[in-house]
Amino acid sequence: MNRSTDARGGSRPQLALVRGGPGDGRTALPDRAARSAERTGRAAGGPAGRDGATARPPSAEAELRAELREITADLQRLKAEYDNYRKRIRRDRLAVRQIAVANVLGRLLPVLDALAEARAQGELTGGFRRVAEALETELAALGLEPIGTTGEAFDPRVHEALSYSQGNGCETGDGFAPAERRTSAEAPACASILRLGYRVGDHLLRPAQVAVAESARPR
């Protein structure tokens, strides 16, 4: 290191020029600060451009997994609600159709009564009989079902008892024998059908009018 004399007569040190090669006269700065910064960067998280630049903390990955589970649960719930909605719409459409058919068929019951009366009197013959049978077939295809068969068990939900007789042929005042006087073998049954009843699916158009007797069923 060269020393130069200042105005006070002393000497001061001068920076030495380090030449990196022929014709290169730039001053070389100490690289101690650069090495210190590199060590600090390694201690903080590793060199940039490798794992330190793209790695996520564990908490972020856990949050993403929780969010994915929440979204999946929402989608499953929406799918279940949509399936229930489709089933409900299908049931409602079927119910509306049955009501519409029942309203139309209910207006045809007097026609069926007239045909049944003509058949009972033997007046339904020839072409009229074929027309009546075709009409009854088409109405059955629409779901119309007759109610009332001689000898079947009396059901107050679909039968209307116009008369009630016990085994000895007498009729009670209220139309029904006391429960303590009836056994399972003496359960009331339809002795005769006075007028057919009809229903469409679960819709009862009208009950069958019947005569009920305990002795109508075989014991």
N, CA and C atoms as a LAMMPS dump frame, in Angstrom:
ITEM: TIMESTEP
0
ITEM: NUMBER OF ATOMS
657
ITEM: BOX BOUNDS ff ff ff
-5.0000000000000000e+02 5.0000000000000000e+02
-5.0000000000000000e+02 5.0000000000000000e+02
-5.0000000000000000e+02 5.0000000000000000e+02
ITEM: ATOMS id mol type element x y z
1 1 1 N 0.858 -1.176 0
2 1 2 C 0 0 0
3 1 3 C 0.898 1.23 0
4 2 1 N 0.648 2.183 -0.874
5 2 2 C 1.426 3.404 -0.999
6 2 3 C 0.893 4.444 -0.054
7 3 1 N 1.726 5.283 0.46
8 3 2 C 1.349 6.365 1.342
9 3 3 C 1.688 7.692 0.667
10 4 1 N 0.852 8.684 0.858
11 4 2 C 1.071 10.036 0.295
12 4 3 C 1.077 11.039 1.413
13 5 1 N 1.789 12.092 1.225
14 5 2 C 1.923 13.124 2.254
15 5 3 C 0.851 14.159 2.055
16 6 1 N 0.087 14.45 3.157
17 6 2 C -0.973 15.469 3.062
18 6 3 C -0.405 16.814 3.428
19 7 1 N -1.307 17.789 3.528
20 7 2 C -0.855 19.155 3.795
21 7 3 C -0.271 19.282 5.173
22 8 1 N -0.648 18.461 6.108
23 8 2 C -0.159 18.543 7.476
24 8 3 C 1.196 17.856 7.64
25 9 1 N 1.624 17.252 6.603
26 9 2 C 2.926 16.601 6.694
27 9 3 C 2.847 15.151 7.019
28 10 1 N 1.611 14.662 7.247
29 10 2 C 1.473 13.238 7.542
30 10 3 C 1.296 12.432 6.283
31 11 1 N 1.017 11.205 6.45
32 11 2 C 0.794 10.305 5.31
33 11 3 C -0.541 9.601 5.49
34 12 1 N -1.208 9.255 4.417
35 12 2 C -2.487 8.527 4.449
36 12 3 C -2.424 7.371 3.483
37 13 1 N -3.141 6.307 3.798
38 13 2 C -3.102 5.118 2.924
39 13 3 C -3.916 5.342 1.667
40 14 1 N -3.541 4.711 0.621
41 14 2 C -4.247 4.766 -0.657
42 14 3 C -4.699 3.362 -1.039
43 15 1 N -5.912 3.33 -1.707
44 15 2 C -6.451 2.043 -2.164
45 15 3 C -5.6 1.505 -3.288
46 16 1 N -5.357 0.23 -3.201
47 16 2 C -4.557 -0.406 -4.252
48 16 3 C -5.458 -0.8 -5.39
49 17 1 N -5.023 -0.673 -6.575
50 17 2 C -5.737 -1.076 -7.792
51 17 3 C -5.348 -2.499 -8.115
52 18 1 N -6.381 -3.339 -8.179
53 18 2 C -6.148 -4.743 -8.521
54 18 3 C -6.558 -4.937 -9.951
55 19 1 N -5.642 -5.315 -10.75
56 19 2 C -5.903 -5.502 -12.173
57 19 3 C -6.272 -6.959 -12.411
58 20 1 N -7.409 -7.129 -13.05
59 20 2 C -7.854 -8.49 -13.306
60 20 3 C -7.225 -9.086 -14.531
61 21 1 N -6.586 -8.309 -15.302
62 21 2 C -5.99 -8.844 -16.508
63 21 3 C -5.334 -7.736 -17.271
64 22 1 N -4.756 -8.059 -18.361
65 22 2 C -4.084 -7.019 -19.141
66 22 3 C -5.078 -5.989 -19.621
67 23 1 N -4.773 -4.723 -19.375
68 23 2 C -5.621 -3.636 -19.833
69 23 3 C -6.81 -3.369 -18.949
70 24 1 N -7.042 -4.116 -17.848
71 24 2 C -8.191 -3.902 -16.954
72 24 3 C -7.703 -3.144 -15.75
73 25 1 N -8.163 -1.902 -15.591
74 25 2 C -7.688 -1.071 -14.49
75 25 3 C -8.78 -0.736 -13.513
76 26 1 N -9.94 -1.508 -13.475
77 26 2 C -11.034 -1.203 -12.553
78 26 3 C -10.652 -1.554 -11.134
79 27 1 N -11.217 -0.809 -10.183
80 27 2 C -10.955 -1.048 -8.764
81 27 3 C -11.768 -2.238 -8.296
82 28 1 N -11.207 -3.223 -7.641
83 28 2 C -11.9 -4.408 -7.133
84 28 3 C -12.41 -4.134 -5.736
85 29 1 N -13.769 -4.109 -5.556
86 29 2 C -14.364 -3.891 -4.237
87 29 3 C -14.327 -5.186 -3.434
88 30 1 N -14.202 -5.092 -2.159
89 30 2 C -14.189 -6.311 -1.34
90 30 3 C -15.509 -7.055 -1.471
91 31 1 N -15.49 -8.393 -1.544
92 31 2 C -16.704 -9.196 -1.708
93 31 3 C -17.17 -9.786 -0.383
94 32 1 N -16.727 -9.212 0.719
95 32 2 C -17.161 -9.716 2.016
96 32 3 C -18.651 -9.511 2.213
97 33 1 N -19.182 -8.361 1.804
98 33 2 C -20.617 -8.096 1.967
99 33 3 C -21.455 -9.055 1.132
100 34 1 N -20.997 -9.395 -0.083
101 34 2 C -21.745 -10.318 -0.939
102 34 3 C -21.807 -11.701 -0.322
103 35 1 N -20.653 -12.151 0.225
104 35 2 C -20.663 -13.468 0.853
105 35 3 C -21.558 -13.493 2.079
106 36 1 N -21.576 -12.41 2.84
107 36 2 C -22.443 -12.338 4.02
108 36 3 C -23.912 -12.383 3.625
109 37 1 N -24.286 -11.668 2.549
110 37 2 C -25.676 -11.676 2.086
111 37 3 C -26.09 -13.059 1.607
112 38 1 N -25.165 -13.774 0.967
113 38 2 C -25.487 -15.12 0.484
114 38 3 C -25.745 -16.063 1.647
115 39 1 N -24.895 -15.959 2.7
116 39 2 C -25.12 -16.809 3.867
117 39 3 C -26.437 -16.481 4.546
118 40 1 N -26.781 -15.193 4.603
119 40 2 C -28.045 -14.786 5.222
120 40 3 C -29.235 -15.34 4.448
121 41 1 N -29.173 -15.32 3.112
122 41 2 C -30.264 -15.847 2.287
123 41 3 C -30.448 -17.336 2.471
124 42 1 N -29.34 -18.069 2.593
125 42 2 C -29.448 -19.506 2.816
126 42 3 C -30.089 -19.816 4.158
127 43 1 N -29.724 -19.064 5.173
128 43 2 C -30.297 -19.288 6.497
129 43 3 C -31.768 -18.945 6.529
130 44 1 N -32.205 -17.966 5.739
131 44 2 C -33.604 -17.524 5.773
132 44 3 C -34.523 -18.51 5.085
133 45 1 N -34.13 -19.14 4.019
134 45 2 C -35.053 -20.045 3.348
135 45 3 C -34.473 -20.739 2.165
136 46 1 N -33.251 -20.701 1.958
137 46 2 C -32.648 -21.389 0.838
138 46 3 C -32.561 -20.484 -0.355
139 47 1 N -31.865 -20.881 -1.384
140 47 2 C -31.685 -20.044 -2.562
141 47 3 C -32.981 -19.889 -3.322
142 48 1 N -33.172 -18.698 -3.9
143 48 2 C -34.37 -18.419 -4.684
144 48 3 C -34.329 -19.21 -5.971
145 49 1 N -35.505 -19.516 -6.504
146 49 2 C -35.592 -20.247 -7.759
147 49 3 C -35.677 -21.741 -7.58
148 50 1 N -35.509 -22.237 -6.362
149 50 2 C -35.632 -23.68 -6.129
150 50 3 C -36.858 -23.919 -5.256
151 51 1 N -36.765 -24.752 -4.224
152 51 2 C -37.938 -25.09 -3.419
153 51 3 C -38.464 -23.913 -2.626
154 52 1 N -37.621 -22.997 -2.224
155 52 2 C -38.063 -21.89 -1.381
156 52 3 C -39.024 -20.965 -2.078
157 53 1 N -38.967 -20.857 -3.429
158 53 2 C -39.828 -19.911 -4.141
159 53 3 C -41.218 -20.471 -4.358
160 54 1 N -41.421 -21.81 -4.406
161 54 2 C -42.718 -22.393 -4.742
162 54 3 C -43.362 -23.152 -3.597
163 55 1 N -42.64 -23.473 -2.549
164 55 2 C -43.206 -24.259 -1.458
165 55 3 C -44.212 -23.434 -0.673
166 56 1 N -45.348 -24.094 -0.294
167 56 2 C -46.367 -23.446 0.519
168 56 3 C -46.233 -23.935 1.956
169 57 1 N -46.585 -23.123 2.891
170 57 2 C -46.568 -23.59 4.277
171 57 3 C -47.622 -24.661 4.483
172 58 1 N -47.432 -25.551 5.45
173 58 2 C -48.405 -26.633 5.678
174 58 3 C -49.81 -26.125 5.934
175 59 1 N -49.978 -24.981 6.575
176 59 2 C -51.305 -24.461 6.88
177 59 3 C -52.089 -24.158 5.615
178 60 1 N -51.472 -23.685 4.572
179 60 2 C -52.167 -23.378 3.32
180 60 3 C -52.697 -24.648 2.67
181 61 1 N -51.939 -25.731 2.685
182 61 2 C -52.408 -26.991 2.103
183 61 3 C -53.589 -27.546 2.88
184 62 1 N -53.56 -27.428 4.193
185 62 2 C -54.685 -27.899 5.002
186 62 3 C -55.946 -27.098 4.713
187 63 1 N -55.796 -25.792 4.509
188 63 2 C -56.954 -24.962 4.182
189 63 3 C -57.547 -25.351 2.837
190 64 1 N -56.687 -25.653 1.856
191 64 2 C -57.186 -26.071 0.544
192 64 3 C -57.939 -27.395 0.634
193 65 1 N -57.42 -28.333 1.414
194 65 2 C -58.114 -29.611 1.564
195 65 3 C -59.464 -29.429 2.252
196 66 1 N -59.527 -28.582 3.261
197 66 2 C -60.798 -28.326 3.947
198 66 3 C -61.804 -27.666 3.014
199 67 1 N -61.323 -26.738 2.198
200 67 2 C -62.215 -26.084 1.235
201 67 3 C -62.731 -27.074 0.2
202 68 1 N -61.873 -28.001 -0.237
203 68 2 C -62.298 -29.023 -1.196
204 68 3 C -63.363 -29.927 -0.593
205 69 1 N -63.185 -30.325 0.662
206 69 2 C -64.198 -31.157 1.317
207 69 3 C -65.518 -30.413 1.447
208 70 1 N -65.469 -29.14 1.748
209 70 2 C -66.694 -28.347 1.887
210 70 3 C -67.434 -28.232 0.556
211 71 1 N -66.694 -27.989 -0.518
212 71 2 C -67.322 -27.882 -1.841
213 71 3 C -67.931 -29.218 -2.254
214 72 1 N -67.222 -30.325 -1.978
215 72 2 C -67.754 -31.648 -2.31
216 72 3 C -69.043 -31.931 -1.552
217 73 1 N -69.086 -31.571 -0.272
218 73 2 C -70.308 -31.771 0.516
219 73 3 C -71.462 -30.936 -0.029
220 74 1 N -71.174 -29.715 -0.449
221 74 2 C -72.222 -28.865 -1.031
222 74 3 C -72.772 -29.473 -2.313
223 75 1 N -71.893 -30.003 -3.151
224 75 2 C -72.35 -30.621 -4.402
225 75 3 C -73.206 -31.856 -4.131
226 76 1 N -72.807 -32.663 -3.167
227 76 2 C -73.604 -33.837 -2.837
228 76 3 C -74.964 -33.448 -2.285
229 77 1 N -75.012 -32.403 -1.475
230 77 2 C -76.293 -31.956 -0.936
231 77 3 C -77.204 -31.422 -2.038
232 78 1 N -76.634 -30.673 -2.978
233 78 2 C -77.426 -30.159 -4.098
234 78 3 C -77.958 -31.298 -4.964
235 79 1 N -77.146 -32.324 -5.18
236 79 2 C -77.602 -33.465 -5.978
237 79 3 C -78.757 -34.185 -5.292
238 80 1 N -78.665 -34.369 -3.969
239 80 2 C -79.753 -35.023 -3.242
240 80 3 C -81.033 -34.193 -3.299
241 81 1 N -80.91 -32.877 -3.161
242 81 2 C -82.083 -32.014 -3.241
243 81 3 C -82.71 -32.066 -4.631
244 82 1 N -81.885 -32.133 -5.664
245 82 2 C -82.422 -32.197 -7.026
246 82 3 C -83.138 -33.523 -7.27
247 83 1 N -82.584 -34.619 -6.754
248 83 2 C -83.246 -35.916 -6.903
249 83 3 C -84.598 -35.921 -6.196
250 84 1 N -84.654 -35.363 -5
251 84 2 C -85.932 -35.28 -4.285
252 84 3 C -86.927 -34.402 -5.031
253 85 1 N -86.433 -33.337 -5.64
254 85 2 C -87.311 -32.455 -6.415
255 85 3 C -87.902 -33.196 -7.609
256 86 1 N -87.088 -33.981 -8.306
257 86 2 C -87.59 -34.736 -9.455
258 86 3 C -88.639 -35.76 -9.021
259 87 1 N -88.398 -36.45 -7.904
260 87 2 C -89.379 -37.419 -7.421
261 87 3 C -90.687 -36.732 -7.03
262 88 1 N -90.583 -35.577 -6.385
263 88 2 C -91.793 -34.863 -5.981
264 88 3 C -92.583 -34.393 -7.195
265 89 1 N -91.888 -33.904 -8.222
266 89 2 C -92.565 -33.472 -9.449
267 89 3 C -93.252 -34.653 -10.118
268 90 1 N -92.594 -35.815 -10.126
269 90 2 C -93.198 -36.998 -10.742
270 90 3 C -94.461 -37.415 -9.988
271 91 1 N -94.423 -37.385 -8.657
272 91 2 C -95.608 -37.732 -7.872
273 91 3 C -96.726 -36.726 -8.102
274 92 1 N -96.381 -35.449 -8.159
275 92 2 C -97.404 -34.425 -8.367
276 92 3 C -98.062 -34.576 -9.732
277 93 1 N -97.275 -34.868 -10.743
278 93 2 C -97.855 -35.051 -12.08
279 93 3 C -98.787 -36.249 -12.114
280 94 1 N -98.385 -37.337 -11.466
281 94 2 C -99.241 -38.514 -11.433
282 94 3 C -100.538 -38.229 -10.682
283 95 1 N -100.435 -37.486 -9.577
284 95 2 C -101.638 -37.151 -8.812
285 95 3 C -102.575 -36.266 -9.619
286 96 1 N -102.018 -35.289 -10.336
287 96 2 C -102.85 -34.411 -11.164
288 96 3 C -103.535 -35.212 -12.264
289 97 1 N -102.806 -36.14 -12.863
290 97 2 C -103.41 -36.972 -13.917
291 97 3 C -104.545 -37.818 -13.358
292 98 1 N -104.34 -38.431 -12.187
293 98 2 C -105.386 -39.253 -11.596
294 98 3 C -106.622 -38.427 -11.256
295 99 1 N -106.412 -37.215 -10.772
296 99 2 C -107.557 -36.359 -10.45
297 99 3 C -108.325 -35.994 -11.71
298 100 1 N -107.595 -35.665 -12.778
299 100 2 C -108.262 -35.31 -14.035
300 100 3 C -109.05 -36.494 -14.589
301 101 1 N -108.448 -37.682 -14.563
302 101 2 C -109.146 -38.876 -15.05
303 101 3 C -110.353 -39.181 -14.174
304 102 1 N -110.195 -39.026 -12.858
305 102 2 C -111.312 -39.299 -11.952
306 102 3 C -112.473 -38.347 -12.199
307 103 1 N -112.178 -37.085 -12.48
308 103 2 C -113.252 -36.124 -12.749
309 103 3 C -114.029 -36.495 -14.006
310 104 1 N -113.313 -36.945 -15.028
311 104 2 C -113.988 -37.331 -16.278
312 104 3 C -114.794 -38.61 -16.083
313 105 1 N -114.183 -39.605 -15.444
314 105 2 C -114.877 -40.879 -15.27
315 105 3 C -116.055 -40.753 -14.318
316 106 1 N -115.956 -39.835 -13.378
317 106 2 C -117.082 -39.646 -12.472
318 106 3 C -118.351 -39.232 -13.192
319 107 1 N -118.221 -38.512 -14.289
320 107 2 C -119.393 -38.103 -15.064
321 107 3 C -119.968 -39.246 -15.894
322 108 1 N -119.204 -40.309 -16.061
323 108 2 C -119.678 -41.451 -16.847
324 108 3 C -120.326 -42.53 -15.991
325 109 1 N -120.338 -42.367 -14.686
326 109 2 C -120.918 -43.4 -13.826
327 109 3 C -122.404 -43.619 -14.092
328 110 1 N -123.212 -42.572 -14.331
329 110 2 C -124.624 -42.841 -14.681
330 110 3 C -124.775 -43.688 -15.939
331 111 1 N -123.879 -43.505 -16.905
332 111 2 C -123.927 -44.338 -18.113
333 111 3 C -123.644 -45.794 -17.763
334 112 1 N -122.663 -46.023 -16.916
335 112 2 C -122.355 -47.394 -16.504
336 112 3 C -123.503 -48.002 -15.711
337 113 1 N -124.173 -47.198 -14.893
338 113 2 C -125.334 -47.71 -14.158
339 113 3 C -126.44 -48.139 -15.118
340 114 1 N -126.662 -47.347 -16.16
341 114 2 C -127.694 -47.706 -17.143
342 114 3 C -127.326 -48.989 -17.876
343 115 1 N -126.05 -49.145 -18.203
344 115 2 C -125.622 -50.373 -18.874
345 115 3 C -125.775 -51.584 -17.953
346 116 1 N -125.439 -51.413 -16.675
347 116 2 C -125.575 -52.525 -15.732
348 116 3 C -127.036 -52.912 -15.553
349 117 1 N -127.923 -51.937 -15.506
350 117 2 C -129.353 -52.24 -15.373
351 117 3 C -129.883 -52.947 -16.616
352 118 1 N -129.467 -52.475 -17.796
353 118 2 C -129.906 -53.133 -19.03
354 118 3 C -129.375 -54.556 -19.112
355 119 1 N -128.158 -54.773 -18.643
356 119 2 C -127.594 -56.128 -18.662
357 119 3 C -128.364 -57.031 -17.706
358 120 1 N -128.73 -56.508 -16.528
359 120 2 C -129.468 -57.317 -15.555
360 120 3 C -130.849 -57.707 -16.07
361 121 1 N -131.452 -56.865 -16.876
362 121 2 C -132.778 -57.15 -17.427
363 121 3 C -132.715 -57.894 -18.753
364 122 1 N -131.52 -58.198 -19.226
365 122 2 C -131.372 -58.936 -20.463
366 122 3 C -131.608 -58.117 -21.705
367 123 1 N -131.53 -56.807 -21.583
368 123 2 C -131.791 -55.941 -22.725
369 123 3 C -130.517 -55.553 -23.472
370 124 1 N -129.381 -55.927 -22.946
371 124 2 C -128.111 -55.55 -23.567
372 124 3 C -127.652 -56.699 -24.462
373 125 1 N -128.062 -56.666 -25.706
374 125 2 C -127.75 -57.738 -26.648
375 125 3 C -127.245 -57.144 -27.956
376 126 1 N -126.701 -58.015 -28.778
377 126 2 C -126.287 -57.615 -30.112
378 126 3 C -125.202 -56.552 -30.101
379 127 1 N -125.393 -55.554 -30.962
380 127 2 C -124.408 -54.487 -31.085
381 127 3 C -124.278 -53.648 -29.833
382 128 1 N -125.385 -53.452 -29.097
383 128 2 C -125.314 -52.673 -27.861
384 128 3 C -124.406 -53.357 -26.833
385 129 1 N -124.457 -54.676 -26.789
386 129 2 C -123.6 -55.398 -25.85
387 129 3 C -122.125 -55.202 -26.203
388 130 1 N -121.808 -55.265 -27.508
389 130 2 C -120.414 -55.075 -27.927
390 130 3 C -119.943 -53.653 -27.636
391 131 1 N -120.807 -52.672 -27.845
392 131 2 C -120.443 -51.289 -27.537
393 131 3 C -120.209 -51.123 -26.037
394 132 1 N -121.08 -51.715 -25.234
395 132 2 C -120.931 -51.617 -23.782
396 132 3 C -119.638 -52.274 -23.318
397 133 1 N -119.317 -53.428 -23.864
398 133 2 C -118.087 -54.114 -23.475
399 133 3 C -116.856 -53.32 -23.9
400 134 1 N -116.892 -52.713 -25.091
401 134 2 C -115.755 -51.898 -25.538
402 134 3 C -115.579 -50.676 -24.641
403 135 1 N -116.695 -50.059 -24.247
404 135 2 C -116.613 -48.897 -23.358
405 135 3 C -116.029 -49.286 -22.006
406 136 1 N -116.483 -50.379 -21.454
407 136 2 C -115.975 -50.821 -20.16
408 136 3 C -114.487 -51.18 -20.24
409 137 1 N -114.067 -51.74 -21.36
410 137 2 C -112.65 -52.074 -21.531
411 137 3 C -111.787 -50.82 -21.561
412 138 1 N -112.223 -49.803 -22.277
413 138 2 C -111.456 -48.558 -22.358
414 138 3 C -111.415 -47.842 -21.011
415 139 1 N -112.515 -47.861 -20.293
416 139 2 C -112.534 -47.215 -18.978
417 139 3 C -111.626 -47.954 -17.992
418 140 1 N -111.577 -49.271 -18.107
419 140 2 C -110.672 -50.034 -17.248
420 140 3 C -109.219 -49.714 -17.573
421 141 1 N -108.924 -49.468 -18.857
422 141 2 C -107.555 -49.105 -19.237
423 141 3 C -107.149 -47.764 -18.638
424 142 1 N -108.114 -46.898 -18.375
425 142 2 C -107.826 -45.606 -17.747
426 142 3 C -107.706 -45.708 -16.231
427 143 1 N -107.91 -46.904 -15.691
428 143 2 C -107.748 -47.103 -14.255
429 143 3 C -109.04 -47.212 -13.488
430 144 1 N -110.185 -47.221 -14.166
431 144 2 C -111.468 -47.341 -13.473
432 144 3 C -111.646 -48.771 -12.98
433 145 1 N -111.939 -48.913 -11.7
434 145 2 C -112.064 -50.232 -11.081
435 145 3 C -113.393 -50.318 -10.35
436 146 1 N -114.225 -51.316 -10.664
437 146 2 C -115.502 -51.463 -9.96
438 146 3 C -115.291 -52.004 -8.551
439 147 1 N -116.184 -51.666 -7.661
440 147 2 C -116.133 -52.109 -6.266
441 147 3 C -117.457 -52.789 -5.947
442 148 1 N -117.374 -53.947 -5.326
443 148 2 C -118.58 -54.644 -4.896
444 148 3 C -118.712 -56.015 -5.513
445 149 1 N -118.545 -57.036 -4.666
446 149 2 C -118.71 -58.426 -5.09
447 149 3 C -119.493 -59.162 -4.013
448 150 1 N -120.471 -59.925 -4.416
449 150 2 C -121.29 -60.663 -3.464
450 150 3 C -120.432 -61.646 -2.676
451 151 1 N -120.555 -61.593 -1.359
452 151 2 C -119.822 -62.495 -0.485
453 151 3 C -118.527 -61.931 0.059
454 152 1 N -118.05 -60.808 -0.457
455 152 2 C -116.801 -60.248 0.061
456 152 3 C -117.043 -59.567 1.4
457 153 1 N -115.995 -59.439 2.186
458 153 2 C -116.098 -58.841 3.513
459 153 3 C -116.529 -57.386 3.413
460 154 1 N -117.373 -57 4.342
461 154 2 C -117.848 -55.62 4.354
462 154 3 C -116.731 -54.692 4.827
463 155 1 N -116.482 -53.657 4.06
464 155 2 C -115.456 -52.663 4.373
465 155 3 C -116.118 -51.292 4.353
466 156 1 N -116.284 -50.672 5.498
467 156 2 C -116.976 -49.373 5.521
468 156 3 C -116.255 -48.277 4.752
469 157 1 N -114.998 -48.504 4.399
470 157 2 C -114.277 -47.49 3.636
471 157 3 C -114.721 -47.454 2.18
472 158 1 N -115.194 -48.585 1.655
473 158 2 C -115.593 -48.636 0.24
474 158 3 C -117.017 -49.143 0.058
475 159 1 N -117.672 -49.545 1.136
476 159 2 C -119.038 -50.062 1.05
477 159 3 C -119.982 -49.157 1.838
478 160 1 N -121.158 -49.002 1.309
479 160 2 C -122.232 -48.28 1.997
480 160 3 C -123.361 -49.271 2.263
481 161 1 N -123.566 -49.59 3.538
482 161 2 C -124.571 -50.588 3.907
483 161 3 C -125.95 -49.939 3.936
484 162 1 N -126.824 -50.398 3.051
485 162 2 C -128.209 -49.916 3.043
486 162 3 C -129.109 -50.773 3.916
487 163 1 N -128.707 -52.007 4.187
488 163 2 C -129.463 -52.888 5.083
489 163 3 C -128.492 -53.839 5.75
490 164 1 N -128.889 -54.299 6.937
491 164 2 C -128.03 -55.216 7.695
492 164 3 C -128.928 -56.25 8.353
493 165 1 N -128.616 -57.516 8.137
494 165 2 C -129.406 -58.606 8.715
495 165 3 C -128.49 -59.57 9.429
496 166 1 N -128.992 -60.132 10.551
497 166 2 C -128.243 -61.137 11.289
498 166 3 C -128.525 -62.508 10.713
499 167 1 N -127.965 -63.521 11.368
500 167 2 C -128.114 -64.876 10.854
501 167 3 C -129.557 -65.342 10.832
502 168 1 N -130.41 -64.835 11.776
503 168 2 C -131.797 -65.265 11.808
504 168 3 C -132.677 -64.461 10.866
505 169 1 N -132.035 -63.547 10.084
506 169 2 C -132.803 -62.822 9.089
507 169 3 C -133.372 -61.517 9.587
508 170 1 N -133.227 -61.184 10.888
509 170 2 C -133.763 -59.922 11.388
510 170 3 C -132.718 -58.836 11.225
511 171 1 N -133.155 -57.626 11.167
512 171 2 C -132.263 -56.495 10.956
513 171 3 C -132.214 -55.669 12.224
514 172 1 N -131.061 -55.243 12.635
515 172 2 C -130.907 -54.442 13.835
516 172 3 C -131.386 -53.032 13.58
517 173 1 N -131.652 -52.348 14.663
518 173 2 C -132.182 -51.004 14.511
519 173 3 C -131.185 -50.041 13.912
520 174 1 N -129.914 -50.145 14.304
521 174 2 C -128.914 -49.222 13.777
522 174 3 C -128.203 -49.781 12.56
523 175 1 N -128.618 -50.967 12.099
524 175 2 C -128.006 -51.538 10.907
525 175 3 C -126.8 -52.4 11.196
526 176 1 N -126.334 -52.477 12.442
527 176 2 C -125.153 -53.269 12.787
528 176 3 C -125.435 -54.046 14.067
529 177 1 N -124.999 -55.286 14.081
530 177 2 C -125.124 -56.095 15.283
531 177 3 C -124.079 -55.664 16.289
532 178 1 N -124.369 -55.774 17.594
533 178 2 C -123.384 -55.398 18.607
534 178 3 C -122.109 -56.21 18.448
535 179 1 N -120.981 -55.575 18.758
536 179 2 C -119.688 -56.222 18.55
537 179 3 C -119.534 -57.459 19.409
538 180 1 N -120.117 -57.466 20.654
539 180 2 C -119.941 -58.614 21.524
540 180 3 C -120.733 -59.827 21.045
541 181 1 N -121.653 -59.633 20.105
542 181 2 C -122.46 -60.737 19.599
543 181 3 C -121.918 -61.281 18.283
544 182 1 N -120.777 -60.733 17.809
545 182 2 C -120.212 -61.189 16.551
546 182 3 C -118.897 -61.915 16.816
547 183 1 N -118.636 -62.922 16.024
548 183 2 C -117.365 -63.638 16.068
549 183 3 C -116.676 -63.457 14.739
550 184 1 N -115.416 -63.96 14.662
551 184 2 C -114.678 -63.836 13.412
552 184 3 C -115.382 -64.57 12.282
553 185 1 N -116.068 -65.707 12.614
554 185 2 C -116.784 -66.442 11.573
555 185 3 C -118.048 -65.716 11.149
556 186 1 N -118.565 -64.853 12.022
557 186 2 C -119.794 -64.129 11.732
558 186 3 C -119.508 -62.699 11.301
559 187 1 N -118.322 -62.441 10.792
560 187 2 C -117.985 -61.091 10.334
561 187 3 C -118.939 -60.688 9.22
562 188 1 N -119.41 -59.454 9.225
563 188 2 C -120.386 -59.04 8.21
564 188 3 C -119.795 -59.104 6.814
565 189 1 N -120.631 -59.482 5.872
566 189 2 C -120.218 -59.593 4.477
567 189 3 C -121.321 -59.023 3.602
568 190 1 N -120.967 -58.788 2.355
569 190 2 C -121.92 -58.221 1.397
570 190 3 C -122.814 -59.344 0.873
571 191 1 N -124.097 -59.325 1.284
572 191 2 C -125.035 -60.346 0.822
573 191 3 C -125.461 -60.091 -0.612
574 192 1 N -125.595 -58.847 -0.995
575 192 2 C -125.967 -58.5 -2.371
576 192 3 C -125.449 -57.105 -2.677
577 193 1 N -125.227 -56.854 -3.957
578 193 2 C -124.733 -55.555 -4.414
579 193 3 C -125.909 -54.806 -5.033
580 194 1 N -126.277 -53.709 -4.422
581 194 2 C -127.39 -52.91 -4.92
582 194 3 C -126.935 -51.924 -5.991
583 195 1 N -125.738 -51.413 -5.854
584 195 2 C -125.166 -50.537 -6.881
585 195 3 C -123.653 -50.603 -6.772
586 196 1 N -123.006 -50.787 -7.916
587 196 2 C -121.55 -50.885 -7.916
588 196 3 C -120.911 -49.56 -7.516
589 197 1 N -119.779 -49.682 -6.821
590 197 2 C -118.951 -48.513 -6.561
591 197 3 C -117.764 -48.512 -7.515
592 198 1 N -117.072 -47.378 -7.565
593 198 2 C -115.936 -47.255 -8.493
594 198 3 C -114.837 -46.429 -7.828
595 199 1 N -113.619 -46.723 -8.255
596 199 2 C -112.468 -45.954 -7.81
597 199 3 C -111.436 -45.915 -8.925
598 200 1 N -110.569 -44.907 -8.843
599 200 2 C -109.449 -44.75 -9.777
600 200 3 C -108.188 -44.608 -8.935
601 201 1 N -107.375 -45.645 -8.927
602 201 2 C -106.191 -45.596 -8.076
603 201 3 C -106.6 -45.516 -6.615
604 202 1 N -106.121 -44.488 -5.939
605 202 2 C -106.476 -44.273 -4.54
606 202 3 C -107.69 -43.372 -4.377
607 203 1 N -108.264 -42.893 -5.466
608 203 2 C -109.41 -41.981 -5.401
609 203 3 C -110.707 -42.79 -5.466
610 204 1 N -111.511 -42.671 -4.437
611 204 2 C -112.81 -43.334 -4.404
612 204 3 C -113.834 -42.418 -5.066
613 205 1 N -114.382 -42.879 -6.201
614 205 2 C -115.402 -42.082 -6.882
615 205 3 C -116.73 -42.161 -6.14
616 206 1 N -117.089 -43.346 -5.727
617 206 2 C -118.293 -43.526 -4.912
618 206 3 C -118.232 -44.917 -4.296
619 207 1 N -118.797 -45.112 -3.105
620 207 2 C -118.807 -46.439 -2.492
621 207 3 C -119.89 -47.318 -3.108
622 208 1 N -119.709 -48.602 -2.938
623 208 2 C -120.716 -49.553 -3.412
624 208 3 C -121.844 -49.638 -2.389
625 209 1 N -123.064 -49.625 -2.874
626 209 2 C -124.23 -49.784 -2.013
627 209 3 C -124.543 -51.269 -1.906
628 210 1 N -124.53 -51.775 -0.676
629 210 2 C -124.649 -53.221 -0.47
630 210 3 C -125.652 -53.511 0.635
631 211 1 N -126.127 -54.749 0.621
632 211 2 C -126.904 -55.304 1.725
633 211 3 C -125.985 -56.236 2.494
634 212 1 N -125.86 -56.016 3.801
635 212 2 C -124.885 -56.731 4.618
636 212 3 C -125.609 -57.753 5.486
637 213 1 N -125.014 -58.925 5.601
638 213 2 C -125.55 -59.975 6.467
639 213 3 C -124.393 -60.765 7.037
640 214 1 N -124.557 -61.222 8.28
641 214 2 C -123.502 -62.01 8.915
642 214 3 C -123.422 -63.412 8.339
643 215 1 N -124.533 -63.935 7.876
644 215 2 C -124.565 -65.309 7.373
645 215 3 C -124.226 -65.398 5.9
646 216 1 N -123.819 -64.286 5.294
647 216 2 C -123.532 -64.316 3.86
648 216 3 C -122.228 -65.021 3.566
649 217 1 N -121.303 -65.054 4.537
650 217 2 C -120.012 -65.707 4.321
651 217 3 C -120.069 -67.122 4.861
652 218 1 N -119.46 -68.079 4.18
653 218 2 C -119.451 -69.458 4.692
654 218 3 C -118.615 -69.561 5.952
655 219 1 N -119.083 -70.373 6.903
656 219 2 C -118.368 -70.543 8.161
657 219 3 C -117.467 -71.76 8.103
